Amino acid sequence: MNIEKKRAHEIQIISEMIDLYAKKHAINCDDLKQYAIKRTTCCPFMEQKTFCSACTVHCYKAEYRTQIKEIMRYSGPRLFFTHPILVIRHGLLSLEQKLKGASQ
């Protein structure tokens, strides 16, 4: 998968997770969403890593890191019910990256 497709996929996943959380908790997370998109767009490790959750460098500010972890914990399991194809594709990409890393 090329880097731009990978970035777009990661932005789509994180945006959906933030939207799901914000809708359920009736809060506005636009600031966090824009921050996450900016971090993903500028990520210099996109070629080597699978997704932000698997990255060795935590580029989020502490306040955003806490929020995004909470959102991922909440939205991760629930996202399957709203966007199953997106979740399956995400899982397959993660597995592909792990297998690629194991064979090298």
Secondary structure, DSSP 8 states (H G I E B T S, - for coil): --HHHHHHHHHHHHHHHHHHHHHHHT---HHHHHHHHHHHHT-TTTTT-S-GGG-SS--S-HHHHHHHHHHHHHHHHHHHHH-HHHHHHHHHHHHHHHHHHHH-
